[in-house]
Amino acid sequence: MPIPDDAAARRAIQPVICYPVETLPKPDLATYSRARAGMTKIGETLAPARDAATFEVPAGHIFRISSVEGPQVGDLNLWNLNDLSERFYSGKTRALHGTHVDTGDRLWTSFPTLRPMATIIHDTLDWYGFDEFGGGVHDVIGTRCDPYTGNLLQGGQYHYCCHSNLTRALSDHTGLSLAEAEPHVHDVMNVFMCTGFTHDTGQYFMKASPVRPGDYIDFFAEIDLLGALSACPGGDCGSEHSSDTAPCFPLKIEVFAPAAGTLDSWQSPPPNGYDRSHGR
Ligand SMILES: [Zn+2]
């Protein structure tokens, strides 16, 4: 292909941020940290290695995902506890906050509600930032490891991908059949996963997670939540996933009630204000 004479000039055009977030409603982090400072644990569950667990978090409560035993990545799905059709929207969260999320970023719901469903209020891996390869932690890029892509690329039938783990867990929690539960499973937040895009070819890469036992990330539930977390068969995702070869560890999920009286000024966010008339 001929390169146009003004190729350099075209490439030199400055990028523009797609969604300047200055006008987004700012999370009140001071209130959240007061709620967190005196919080009381009310529940705990463990996502076993290569399997998933579900958990419920009332609005205004806090949930924590912790590394225990060894470095492990988790694939997180979130739904409105009272309406599974309102769920985490990875693509819009990425468009608003970037490829990786950290303290102060929010996880947004699908259309038509498009509202914050959870806010990240503490993260012991905040120090990581972006490494020399362009890798960061907690991505909202990846979709979830699944048996369909595995079959496409390598053939075979592997049942303990995050997609199937999340499907079984949601089915167990709700009583829905596997076939009914599966369409509710959606693109994830990759908790503790270290990923980026290669500088030369722009390919999605992963590398061994910097997470260590004792590390954790805290989320504030903006609405009543049903969560499902899969301890990915990729373990720390340093080599491969979608197989039983990587060392895998459980992930701990804890739910906390906020310190009394700290949320008097907080309100659960209402659904999005667009009137849905779509020009008709
Ligand atoms: Zn996975």
Boltz pocket constraint, residues with backbone or C-beta under 6 A from the ligand:
constraints:
  - pocket:
      binder: B
      contacts: [[A, 75], [A, 144], [A, 145], [A, 161], [A, 162], [A, 163], [A, 231], [A, 232], [A, 233], [A, 234], [A, 241]]
      max_distance: 6.0
